[in-house]
Amino acid sequence: MANSKSGIDYAQRLRAIRPYVSFDYDLRKPLSSAAKAQITRYYEYIQKLTIRPHQIYRTQNREHLKAVQRFAQHDPKSHPKLTVAFVPNAGKQRMEITFDSKGRVRGKTGHIAVYEFPLDPMRLIDEGTDYVEEVIAEGPRVKAFSIQAGEFEVPGAYGPEFIVNAVARLMEKYGADKYDETKKSSHFYGNWMHGLNGYTFHNQAELMDYRETKRQKAKQAARAYVTQQRREKRIRENPPGFWLNDEQRTAKRARPPQPKGWRQVNQREYYKAIYEAKYKEIKDRSRK
């Protein structure tokens, strides 16, 4: 099968991410190793972003897109071909996105408003908490802060008088004396502490409810994601059969046995039928 390796269906992955990326490939032709690597990299990153309860933000304004991706805690430098932003929310209603005069983003849901306080990792490393105080002083007045951790938030909210000390504790806990700052895969704070989220609200209970709902929704989505990953692993290790129905000119992947009229074929015959003979691929509802 030209577009599959070790049970990974690259064609399916490409179809899943096409609405969100600026690249594409002709699936009638074999995919190169570079194409498969790019598809996998973006597929896995989008899976990570969409574990969170979210809404999809689209715009033709490139600067606004970059700003909202930053607000949504993406990593646009390493994934520049994303054409949307997956904006996290509490899963109840859409967040209204606006911009201030400096191009910073505010998201509002009901009585809860979230402001971005982006941190430059290099300045954070060089200047420490003095830089954090400067960013907070130059931003809007908010009632509480949370600390961004890559695509997610560090649990807990801090009042304005406590946030700098909270950042300092994390910088000490995940500093260069304990983690290798030259490795992007390490837990060094410069690799993931890219900003703060500032909250305004009518009362503390509203903020607690918003954050708990958001956390529970993310937890549910994460469990569903793990279940799906395990299912895909089982299929890769014990792949289903490939079937054609010549009379109906349809194709499907399913485990044997199958009703009369379906014949089992190998992967090459299956995809040749789809791409050359134009057999219609259907989903088999019995696959669990």
Backbone bond lengths (Angstrom), bond angles and torsions (degrees), N, CA, C in turn:
res aa  C-N    CA-C-N  psi(-1)  N-CA   C-N-CA  omega(-1)  CA-C   N-CA-C  phi
1 M - - - 1.455 - - 1.523 108.34 -
2 A 1.289 117.21 115.72 1.460 121.70 -169.43 1.514 113.69 -61.67
3 N 1.318 117.50 -34.95 1.459 119.92 -174.03 1.523 112.81 -108.75
4 S 1.327 116.21 30.39 1.451 120.78 177.80 1.513 109.42 -142.27
5 K 1.323 116.04 144.22 1.446 121.24 178.45 1.514 108.47 -147.98
6 S 1.344 115.93 132.02 1.463 121.20 179.34 1.526 111.11 53.73
7 G 1.331 116.68 35.63 1.454 120.46 178.40 1.510 114.95 81.75
8 I 1.331 119.30 -3.27 1.466 121.63 178.92 1.520 108.98 -83.27
9 D 1.307 116.47 123.31 1.464 121.52 -179.72 1.528 108.17 -93.09
10 Y 1.329 116.32 94.11 1.464 120.87 -177.26 1.521 111.25 -68.43
11 A 1.325 116.64 -31.64 1.462 119.66 177.93 1.530 110.20 -62.68
12 Q 1.335 115.70 -45.29 1.463 119.90 178.52 1.522 110.70 -62.89
13 R 1.325 116.85 -40.45 1.463 120.36 -179.64 1.529 110.87 -65.15
14 L 1.324 116.44 -41.19 1.458 119.37 179.34 1.520 110.91 -64.22
15 R 1.331 117.03 -42.58 1.464 119.86 178.51 1.532 110.88 -60.36
16 A 1.343 116.35 -36.14 1.459 120.65 -178.21 1.523 112.67 -68.17
17 I 1.337 117.41 -34.25 1.472 119.65 -175.01 1.518 113.69 -100.83
18 R 1.322 118.64 -6.83 1.472 120.91 -177.78 1.526 114.10 -51.03
19 P 1.346 119.62 -41.34 1.479 118.52 -178.29 1.522 113.93 -66.93
20 Y 1.343 117.80 -9.69 1.459 120.05 -170.80 1.533 114.25 -119.17
21 V 1.331 118.01 0.15 1.464 120.68 -176.76 1.531 109.93 -129.91
22 S 1.328 115.11 161.61 1.467 120.02 -176.92 1.533 112.81 -95.17
23 F 1.324 118.45 -1.07 1.466 119.63 179.18 1.527 110.01 -107.49
24 D 1.323 115.61 162.98 1.461 121.23 179.05 1.524 108.36 -156.76
25 Y 1.323 116.08 160.58 1.459 122.03 178.39 1.525 109.24 -137.84
26 D 1.307 115.42 150.85 1.467 122.27 177.58 1.523 108.06 -80.91
27 L 1.324 116.44 109.10 1.454 120.26 -176.35 1.519 113.27 -76.54
28 R 1.328 116.47 -2.83 1.473 118.76 174.40 1.516 110.93 -78.66
29 K 1.335 116.26 -10.88 1.458 121.84 -179.65 1.521 109.75 -115.58
30 P 1.336 117.27 155.04 1.470 119.63 177.22 1.531 110.87 -61.55
31 L 1.312 115.96 140.73 1.462 120.94 178.33 1.524 110.27 -84.85
32 S 1.322 116.07 139.88 1.453 120.60 176.88 1.527 109.81 -75.76
33 S 1.328 116.38 166.69 1.466 120.43 177.54 1.526 110.83 -61.69
34 A 1.350 116.70 -38.42 1.468 120.49 179.00 1.526 110.80 -64.89
35 A 1.324 116.94 -39.99 1.463 120.55 178.92 1.527 110.35 -64.46
36 K 1.325 116.62 -43.94 1.465 120.21 179.27 1.524 110.94 -62.82
37 A 1.343 116.51 -39.43 1.464 120.22 179.53 1.527 110.64 -64.89
38 Q 1.342 116.79 -41.99 1.465 119.82 179.95 1.521 110.97 -67.21
39 I 1.312 117.28 -42.87 1.461 121.14 178.18 1.523 110.13 -58.96
40 T 1.329 116.42 -45.86 1.468 120.80 -178.70 1.519 111.33 -64.05
41 R 1.338 116.11 -43.55 1.464 119.82 -177.74 1.525 111.17 -61.07
42 Y 1.329 117.81 -46.07 1.460 120.74 -178.85 1.528 111.59 -75.00
43 Y 1.318 117.12 -35.71 1.461 120.30 178.74 1.530 110.13 -61.56
44 E 1.331 116.52 -47.28 1.463 120.40 -178.30 1.526 111.45 -67.90
45 Y 1.341 117.07 -35.66 1.461 119.31 179.25 1.527 111.12 -70.01
46 I 1.316 117.28 -40.96 1.468 120.58 178.06 1.524 110.27 -65.85
47 Q 1.333 116.78 -36.57 1.462 119.45 175.04 1.532 110.25 -59.23
48 K 1.326 116.12 -41.65 1.464 121.47 179.85 1.530 111.24 -64.18
49 L 1.332 116.55 -42.49 1.471 120.88 -179.01 1.522 112.18 -69.38
50 T 1.321 116.47 -33.11 1.472 119.67 -174.69 1.517 112.87 -91.39
51 I 1.335 118.14 0.67 1.465 119.49 169.61 1.530 109.07 -63.96
52 R 1.329 116.27 -35.37 1.460 121.01 179.78 1.533 109.88 -71.78
53 P 1.343 118.96 146.49 1.472 118.28 168.60 1.524 107.67 -60.30
54 H 1.320 117.19 134.23 1.461 118.53 -169.23 1.516 111.77 -156.27
55 Q 1.317 114.70 169.05 1.458 123.27 168.79 1.525 107.11 -129.30
56 I 1.327 116.08 155.56 1.460 120.40 -177.20 1.526 109.20 -98.53
57 Y 1.311 115.44 126.91 1.467 121.51 179.16 1.524 109.06 -107.80
58 R 1.338 116.45 128.04 1.466 122.32 178.18 1.526 108.86 -126.23
59 T 1.310 115.80 145.53 1.466 120.74 175.51 1.523 108.85 -162.36
60 Q 1.330 115.70 153.92 1.458 120.95 174.23 1.527 111.19 -87.30
61 N 1.331 116.74 -10.28 1.462 121.89 -179.97 1.531 108.77 -83.08
62 R 1.323 117.04 108.64 1.468 121.48 -174.67 1.532 112.05 -62.79
63 E 1.334 116.80 -38.58 1.459 119.59 -179.57 1.523 111.13 -66.97
64 H 1.320 116.13 -40.67 1.460 119.26 177.44 1.528 110.68 -65.51
65 L 1.332 117.09 -39.55 1.461 120.09 178.88 1.527 110.68 -61.70
66 K 1.333 116.65 -45.65 1.468 120.25 179.00 1.528 110.76 -61.15
67 A 1.331 115.98 -41.47 1.461 120.05 -179.08 1.525 111.18 -64.57
68 V 1.335 117.02 -43.54 1.464 119.99 -179.04 1.527 110.50 -71.04
69 Q 1.318 118.33 -35.67 1.463 119.99 174.17 1.525 110.51 -61.39
70 R 1.320 116.72 -40.74 1.461 120.71 176.95 1.530 110.11 -63.93
71 F 1.339 116.40 -44.55 1.465 121.96 177.80 1.533 110.84 -60.87
72 A 1.326 116.00 -37.12 1.463 121.72 -179.09 1.524 112.66 -83.53
73 Q 1.338 116.86 7.28 1.457 123.91 174.17 1.529 112.58 65.50
74 H 1.335 115.70 38.96 1.464 120.61 172.52 1.528 109.13 -84.29
75 D 1.321 114.44 174.73 1.462 121.31 173.98 1.531 107.46 -121.06
76 P 1.348 117.22 76.53 1.468 119.93 -173.23 1.524 113.89 -64.92
77 K 1.334 117.41 -23.09 1.461 119.07 179.57 1.525 111.94 -66.56
78 S 1.313 116.73 -39.03 1.462 119.74 -179.92 1.528 112.42 -90.95
79 H 1.329 116.85 -10.76 1.473 120.73 178.27 1.528 109.23 -134.78
80 P 1.331 117.39 63.99 1.474 120.84 -173.42 1.518 114.57 -71.71
81 K 1.321 118.06 -12.39 1.459 119.75 -176.23 1.525 113.07 -92.45
82 L 1.332 117.80 8.82 1.461 120.32 172.17 1.521 108.85 -72.89
83 T 1.301 117.77 130.93 1.469 121.68 -177.78 1.523 112.32 -106.68
84 V 1.324 117.68 5.06 1.462 122.24 178.99 1.522 108.32 -136.86
85 A 1.323 115.50 172.59 1.469 121.39 170.63 1.523 107.45 -122.99
86 F 1.326 116.16 135.36 1.458 122.08 176.15 1.538 106.96 -97.61
87 V 1.311 115.72 94.60 1.465 121.60 -171.92 1.526 109.63 -83.96
88 P 1.343 118.36 119.65 1.464 119.40 -179.77 1.519 111.67 -68.88
89 N 1.333 115.97 141.50 1.459 121.42 174.66 1.523 108.11 -144.49
90 A 1.313 117.06 -175.06 1.467 120.35 -177.59 1.513 112.39 -88.22
91 G 1.329 116.92 4.51 1.450 120.09 176.57 1.512 115.09 79.25
92 K 1.339 118.27 1.74 1.470 121.10 -179.11 1.520 111.72 -93.39
93 Q 1.326 116.54 -48.79 1.457 120.94 -179.14 1.517 109.04 -148.76
94 R 1.321 116.01 162.36 1.450 120.18 -177.68 1.519 111.39 -68.17
95 M 1.328 113.88 150.09 1.455 120.73 177.41 1.528 108.88 -92.99
96 E 1.325 116.39 132.01 1.468 121.63 177.25 1.525 108.75 -82.68
97 I 1.334 116.89 123.30 1.460 122.49 -176.48 1.519 110.22 -101.24
98 T 1.340 117.25 127.24 1.470 122.14 174.97 1.525 108.83 -134.92
99 F 1.348 115.98 169.02 1.466 122.32 -177.62 1.523 109.09 -128.40
100 D 1.349 116.32 142.47 1.454 118.53 174.89 1.528 109.94 -90.81
101 S 1.328 116.76 -176.60 1.467 120.96 -175.31 1.528 112.65 -66.01
102 K 1.332 117.08 -19.53 1.467 121.02 179.16 1.525 112.47 -96.18
103 G 1.323 116.17 6.12 1.455 120.15 178.04 1.509 114.61 83.77
104 R 1.348 116.86 5.73 1.456 120.13 177.76 1.528 110.12 -79.68
105 V 1.322 115.63 153.48 1.465 121.43 -171.23 1.523 110.93 -101.37
106 R 1.337 114.14 142.79 1.457 121.06 169.48 1.517 108.48 -125.33
107 G 1.321 116.18 133.24 1.456 121.38 174.44 1.514 109.58 -113.61
108 K 1.324 117.82 132.41 1.465 120.90 -176.53 1.522 110.45 -126.17
109 T 1.338 115.21 129.49 1.458 122.47 175.49 1.519 107.79 -130.78
110 G 1.323 117.71 110.26 1.459 119.78 -177.41 1.522 110.36 61.12
111 H 1.338 115.47 -124.96 1.466 120.56 179.34 1.527 112.45 -92.93
112 I 1.343 117.44 2.23 1.461 121.71 -178.98 1.528 109.38 -100.45
113 A 1.324 116.65 126.37 1.468 121.46 174.56 1.524 108.33 -120.26
114 V 1.343 115.67 138.52 1.465 122.05 -179.49 1.524 108.15 -118.74
115 Y 1.319 116.65 126.43 1.465 122.54 178.52 1.523 109.47 -112.44
116 E 1.315 115.63 145.91 1.467 118.96 177.60 1.529 110.91 -90.90
117 F 1.311 114.41 140.05 1.462 122.94 172.79 1.533 106.38 -127.48
118 P 1.344 117.00 79.39 1.470 119.34 -175.32 1.526 112.20 -67.71
119 L 1.321 115.89 142.58 1.462 122.77 177.71 1.522 109.82 -115.89
120 D 1.304 116.69 131.13 1.459 122.48 174.20 1.536 107.45 -79.62
121 P 1.335 118.84 116.44 1.475 120.62 -176.48 1.529 113.48 -55.14
122 M 1.336 117.60 -38.26 1.455 119.69 -177.97 1.530 111.15 -68.58
123 R 1.336 117.06 -42.37 1.462 119.92 177.82 1.535 110.46 -67.59
124 L 1.313 116.43 -35.77 1.458 120.14 177.65 1.528 110.18 -62.59
125 I 1.328 116.61 -42.62 1.464 120.92 179.20 1.526 110.64 -66.81
126 D 1.332 116.81 -42.87 1.469 120.79 -175.71 1.523 113.61 -76.51
127 E 1.357 116.72 -38.85 1.466 120.23 -170.82 1.525 114.26 -108.57
128 G 1.328 116.87 -13.65 1.460 120.44 176.20 1.514 114.03 63.97
129 T 1.339 115.93 -142.54 1.465 120.50 -173.58 1.529 112.72 -70.19
130 D 1.315 118.93 -20.00 1.476 119.69 174.69 1.524 109.75 -60.26
131 Y 1.319 115.67 -39.64 1.467 120.69 178.29 1.529 110.44 -66.94
132 V 1.330 117.50 -41.19 1.469 121.27 178.74 1.528 109.99 -60.46
133 E 1.322 117.43 -44.31 1.464 121.17 177.87 1.518 111.47 -60.81
134 E 1.327 116.94 -38.39 1.468 121.26 179.22 1.529 110.86 -64.74
135 V 1.334 116.63 -44.94 1.474 121.06 -180.00 1.522 110.21 -62.21
136 I 1.322 117.36 -42.85 1.464 120.78 -179.96 1.536 110.89 -65.54
137 A 1.328 116.23 -41.86 1.472 120.43 -178.72 1.522 111.65 -64.46
138 E 1.326 117.64 -33.18 1.464 121.40 -177.71 1.528 113.04 -84.41
139 G 1.329 117.50 -10.89 1.454 121.26 -177.62 1.514 112.53 -92.77
140 P 1.320 117.12 -179.38 1.460 121.37 178.66 1.530 110.78 -69.05
141 R 1.326 115.94 158.92 1.472 120.60 177.07 1.529 108.60 -77.34
142 V 1.318 116.29 126.86 1.467 121.32 179.16 1.522 109.40 -129.44
143 K 1.324 115.86 167.72 1.466 121.03 -176.75 1.519 113.06 -96.85
144 A 1.330 117.45 -23.44 1.468 120.28 -178.32 1.522 109.31 -154.26
145 F 1.333 114.98 158.05 1.459 121.92 179.64 1.528 110.32 -128.48
146 S 1.315 114.87 152.35 1.463 121.31 163.89 1.524 107.14 -128.20
147 I 1.317 115.90 161.35 1.468 121.42 -176.44 1.523 109.05 -106.33
148 Q 1.312 116.16 128.25 1.459 120.51 178.26 1.530 109.97 -72.88
149 A 1.315 115.01 139.96 1.469 121.55 176.34 1.520 107.47 -129.36
150 G 1.330 116.29 85.81 1.459 119.19 -174.99 1.510 109.78 65.77
151 E 1.339 116.41 -122.21 1.463 121.42 -179.77 1.531 112.45 -87.81
152 F 1.334 117.38 -0.26 1.457 120.38 -175.71 1.531 109.92 -126.00
153 E 1.336 116.99 -174.58 1.457 122.64 178.92 1.520 109.88 -116.27
154 V 1.332 116.31 145.94 1.462 120.59 171.50 1.528 107.14 -68.73
155 P 1.334 119.24 131.69 1.461 120.29 179.53 1.539 111.31 -57.38
156 G 1.313 116.02 141.46 1.456 120.71 178.20 1.516 112.17 104.25
157 A 1.329 115.14 144.32 1.470 122.17 176.17 1.520 108.14 -117.79
158 Y 1.338 116.88 147.91 1.463 122.76 -174.34 1.523 110.06 -127.40
159 G 1.308 116.25 140.14 1.448 120.46 173.83 1.518 110.43 -69.94
160 P 1.334 118.35 161.51 1.477 121.32 -179.07 1.518 113.43 -54.71
161 E 1.326 117.07 -30.45 1.457 120.05 -177.86 1.532 112.91 -79.17
162 F 1.351 116.77 -10.93 1.471 120.15 -176.25 1.535 113.45 -113.81
163 I 1.327 118.18 -14.44 1.459 120.32 -170.22 1.534 112.88 -64.86
164 V 1.328 118.08 -39.48 1.465 119.59 -177.87 1.525 110.35 -64.27
165 N 1.326 117.44 -41.47 1.465 120.63 177.60 1.527 111.46 -65.31
166 A 1.352 116.48 -35.22 1.465 119.89 178.02 1.527 110.36 -65.22
167 V 1.324 116.10 -41.84 1.474 120.28 176.84 1.530 110.15 -63.35
168 A 1.334 116.74 -42.95 1.461 121.29 -178.87 1.526 111.09 -60.79
169 R 1.338 116.45 -39.64 1.473 119.75 179.70 1.524 111.38 -64.27
170 L 1.330 116.28 -41.34 1.463 119.57 178.90 1.523 111.35 -68.63
171 M 1.327 116.77 -37.56 1.467 119.97 177.60 1.532 110.56 -63.29
172 E 1.329 115.74 -36.52 1.470 119.28 178.09 1.529 110.49 -71.67
173 K 1.330 116.24 -41.62 1.459 120.76 -178.10 1.523 112.31 -67.71
174 Y 1.343 116.50 -34.68 1.472 120.82 -176.79 1.534 110.88 -117.27
175 G 1.323 115.95 38.55 1.458 121.49 -177.57 1.515 113.67 -80.70
176 A 1.340 114.91 175.17 1.462 121.74 -177.11 1.525 112.33 -68.88
177 D 1.327 117.20 -18.56 1.463 119.31 177.78 1.522 112.08 -74.80
178 K 1.355 115.87 -13.73 1.469 119.87 179.58 1.528 112.30 -115.35
179 Y 1.334 117.43 -26.44 1.467 121.52 -177.39 1.524 110.07 -131.05
180 D 1.321 115.46 149.79 1.460 121.62 -177.00 1.528 109.38 -78.43
181 E 1.333 116.58 110.30 1.465 119.91 -177.45 1.520 112.82 -73.09
182 T 1.336 118.55 -9.97 1.468 121.13 179.30 1.528 111.88 -86.96
183 K 1.329 117.70 -9.99 1.461 121.35 -178.63 1.524 110.20 -105.22
184 K 1.319 116.08 121.70 1.464 120.74 -179.28 1.522 112.41 -65.59
185 S 1.326 116.48 -20.95 1.461 119.84 -177.88 1.526 113.10 -87.00
186 S 1.332 117.28 -6.32 1.469 119.74 -177.67 1.523 110.80 -80.11
187 H 1.332 116.06 169.15 1.470 121.67 -179.03 1.525 112.58 -86.84
188 F 1.306 117.36 11.75 1.463 121.21 178.39 1.529 109.73 -54.47
189 Y 1.342 116.89 133.65 1.475 120.73 -172.26 1.526 113.10 -59.43
190 G 1.337 117.50 -28.36 1.459 119.84 178.98 1.507 113.78 -65.70
191 N 1.345 116.77 -15.49 1.467 120.95 179.80 1.522 113.25 -86.03
192 W 1.339 117.41 -14.88 1.467 117.92 -174.88 1.533 114.67 -139.10
193 M 1.326 119.39 -20.06 1.465 120.32 -178.57 1.524 109.30 -87.56
194 H 1.339 116.17 83.66 1.459 121.33 -173.83 1.525 113.31 -105.11
195 G 1.325 117.24 5.54 1.458 117.89 179.04 1.509 113.14 171.88
196 L 1.323 114.40 175.81 1.457 123.47 174.58 1.524 107.99 -121.91
197 N 1.314 116.20 151.82 1.456 121.46 169.48 1.521 107.60 -106.35
198 G 1.334 116.50 126.59 1.457 121.18 178.03 1.523 110.12 -104.89
199 Y 1.338 117.70 133.49 1.461 122.36 -175.43 1.529 111.31 -116.07
200 T 1.321 115.11 140.05 1.458 121.64 164.94 1.530 107.71 -120.65
201 F 1.333 116.99 152.72 1.465 121.12 -173.70 1.513 108.89 -166.12
202 H 1.335 115.71 166.10 1.466 119.55 179.02 1.526 110.93 -78.01
203 N 1.346 116.72 -41.69 1.457 119.90 177.43 1.527 109.74 -148.34
204 Q 1.321 115.55 162.22 1.458 121.64 -174.65 1.522 111.90 -61.57
205 A 1.331 116.91 -35.16 1.461 120.31 -178.34 1.531 111.16 -61.56
206 E 1.334 117.09 -36.14 1.464 120.71 178.34 1.521 111.12 -62.70
207 L 1.321 115.84 -43.67 1.465 119.31 179.26 1.520 110.78 -64.85
208 M 1.328 116.99 -43.61 1.469 120.35 -179.69 1.523 110.50 -62.00
209 D 1.344 116.25 -41.76 1.465 119.84 179.39 1.519 110.88 -65.34
210 Y 1.339 116.99 -42.54 1.460 121.72 179.70 1.529 111.13 -60.75
211 R 1.332 116.48 -48.58 1.463 120.47 -177.14 1.530 111.61 -69.06
212 E 1.330 117.36 -37.39 1.467 119.47 179.15 1.519 110.90 -68.63
213 T 1.336 117.34 -41.19 1.466 120.18 176.75 1.525 110.43 -61.42
214 K 1.309 115.69 -43.71 1.465 121.08 178.37 1.527 110.57 -61.10
215 R 1.335 116.65 -43.16 1.462 121.06 -179.11 1.528 111.28 -65.13
216 Q 1.338 116.41 -43.88 1.463 120.19 -178.91 1.526 111.56 -65.87
217 K 1.340 116.43 -40.37 1.461 119.93 177.87 1.529 110.81 -62.87
218 A 1.316 116.80 -41.89 1.462 120.99 178.72 1.528 110.65 -64.98
219 K 1.327 116.18 -38.27 1.461 120.99 179.56 1.525 110.72 -64.79
220 Q 1.338 116.57 -43.54 1.458 120.93 178.28 1.524 111.25 -62.60
221 A 1.343 115.79 -43.77 1.462 120.13 179.70 1.523 111.02 -65.08
222 A 1.338 116.49 -37.28 1.466 120.16 179.57 1.520 110.69 -65.37
223 R 1.326 116.74 -40.21 1.471 119.71 177.57 1.526 110.97 -63.28
224 A 1.334 116.05 -42.76 1.463 120.06 178.52 1.527 110.87 -63.33
225 Y 1.336 116.02 -38.02 1.467 120.67 179.29 1.525 110.60 -64.75
226 V 1.333 117.17 -44.35 1.468 120.74 179.33 1.522 110.32 -62.44
227 T 1.334 116.59 -41.84 1.467 120.57 177.97 1.524 111.02 -60.45
228 Q 1.332 116.29 -43.87 1.456 120.88 179.37 1.525 111.09 -64.73
229 Q 1.346 117.60 -40.69 1.461 120.99 178.69 1.521 111.21 -62.74
230 R 1.320 116.86 -40.70 1.466 120.68 178.08 1.521 110.88 -65.24
231 R 1.338 115.62 -39.88 1.468 119.71 178.34 1.525 110.46 -63.01
232 E 1.342 116.39 -44.39 1.463 119.42 179.40 1.520 111.42 -64.45
233 K 1.335 116.99 -35.35 1.457 120.18 177.73 1.521 110.72 -65.19
234 R 1.344 116.52 -42.11 1.467 119.74 178.12 1.528 110.90 -61.22
235 I 1.317 115.89 -40.37 1.472 119.88 -179.61 1.523 110.36 -67.52
236 R 1.374 116.34 -39.41 1.468 118.50 178.01 1.524 111.54 -63.61
237 E 1.348 115.61 -39.82 1.462 119.52 -178.12 1.525 111.91 -77.59
238 N 1.317 116.76 -27.12 1.462 120.81 178.67 1.521 107.88 -137.35
239 P 1.328 116.46 73.00 1.470 119.99 -171.96 1.523 112.97 -63.84
240 P 1.336 116.17 146.84 1.464 119.77 176.87 1.516 110.93 -70.78
241 G 1.320 115.41 167.74 1.457 119.79 178.16 1.515 111.45 -76.23
242 F 1.301 116.02 163.84 1.460 123.03 177.21 1.524 107.67 -110.67
243 W 1.348 115.99 127.36 1.459 120.96 -170.61 1.529 110.92 -128.86
244 L 1.330 115.09 144.60 1.464 122.17 175.16 1.517 109.30 -126.67
245 N 1.324 115.91 143.72 1.455 122.28 171.62 1.521 106.05 -118.55
246 D 1.309 116.08 101.46 1.469 121.04 -172.96 1.524 112.49 -68.43
247 E 1.314 116.58 -31.84 1.465 119.08 -179.81 1.522 110.75 -68.52
248 Q 1.349 116.12 -42.67 1.458 120.50 -179.27 1.527 112.51 -90.10
249 R 1.341 115.83 -7.60 1.461 122.51 -177.97 1.531 111.37 53.22
250 T 1.341 113.92 49.83 1.457 121.46 178.88 1.521 109.57 -126.93
251 A 1.331 114.56 160.81 1.463 121.51 -179.38 1.525 108.99 -137.24
252 K 1.332 116.16 149.98 1.466 120.28 176.10 1.523 109.80 -157.58
253 R 1.317 114.78 159.54 1.460 121.27 175.27 1.519 108.41 -110.74
254 A 1.306 117.42 124.07 1.460 122.26 -177.18 1.524 109.64 -162.61
255 R 1.315 115.16 162.91 1.454 119.67 179.69 1.540 109.92 -84.87
256 P 1.311 116.72 149.79 1.467 119.05 176.64 1.536 110.43 -72.76
257 P 1.345 115.84 160.02 1.473 127.31 -1.68 1.524 111.05 -84.11
258 Q 1.335 115.91 166.65 1.456 122.08 178.75 1.529 109.74 -126.44
259 P 1.334 117.19 157.40 1.474 120.18 -178.77 1.532 112.10 -60.44
260 K 1.302 114.60 165.25 1.462 121.28 178.02 1.533 109.80 -60.60
261 G 1.299 116.33 140.17 1.455 121.45 -178.96 1.518 112.50 107.22
262 W 1.339 117.38 -15.69 1.462 121.76 178.60 1.522 110.04 -103.77
263 R 1.311 115.76 133.62 1.469 120.10 176.40 1.522 109.43 -118.27
264 Q 1.330 114.66 140.22 1.461 119.78 -178.48 1.529 109.66 -84.59
265 V 1.341 115.06 136.48 1.469 120.84 -178.91 1.523 108.74 -133.06
266 N 1.338 116.24 172.23 1.462 118.68 176.27 1.536 109.38 -86.16
267 Q 1.319 115.77 175.20 1.463 120.52 -175.67 1.525 111.74 -60.98
268 R 1.334 115.67 -41.22 1.469 119.48 -177.64 1.523 111.02 -61.96
269 E 1.323 116.92 -46.74 1.475 120.65 179.56 1.528 110.48 -63.13
270 Y 1.322 115.65 -38.89 1.471 121.15 -178.18 1.525 111.09 -60.59
271 Y 1.330 116.56 -51.97 1.458 119.31 -177.24 1.525 112.71 -75.55
272 K 1.315 116.80 -25.52 1.458 119.38 173.77 1.533 109.56 -65.67
273 A 1.338 115.50 -39.71 1.471 119.13 179.06 1.524 111.03 -64.38
274 I 1.336 116.86 -39.46 1.465 120.43 -178.09 1.521 111.37 -70.02
275 Y 1.337 116.44 -48.89 1.462 120.07 -171.38 1.529 114.03 -86.84
276 E 1.307 116.72 -25.70 1.466 119.02 -179.04 1.525 112.12 -104.47
277 A 1.334 116.14 -45.31 1.468 119.08 -178.86 1.523 112.37 -91.18
278 K 1.361 116.13 -3.05 1.465 122.23 175.44 1.530 113.12 62.49
279 Y 1.335 116.48 36.81 1.446 119.40 172.40 1.530 108.71 -67.27
280 K 1.314 117.28 143.93 1.456 121.41 179.16 1.524 109.80 -85.54
281 E 1.336 116.68 126.15 1.463 120.89 179.02 1.525 109.05 -85.67
282 I 1.334 116.75 129.36 1.457 120.87 -179.64 1.530 109.49 -119.39
283 K 1.324 115.51 155.59 1.461 121.43 177.47 1.523 108.77 -86.38
284 D 1.328 115.14 134.08 1.454 119.72 178.25 1.523 109.24 -94.48
285 R 1.333 118.24 117.00 1.453 122.06 -173.59 1.525 112.35 -70.78
286 S 1.311 117.79 -13.22 1.463 120.27 -179.27 1.519 112.95 -81.85
287 R 1.361 116.48 -9.52 1.464 119.60 -179.47 1.518 109.49 -78.04
288 K 1.316 116.93 118.07 1.467 123.05 -178.95 1.516 109.78 -118.21
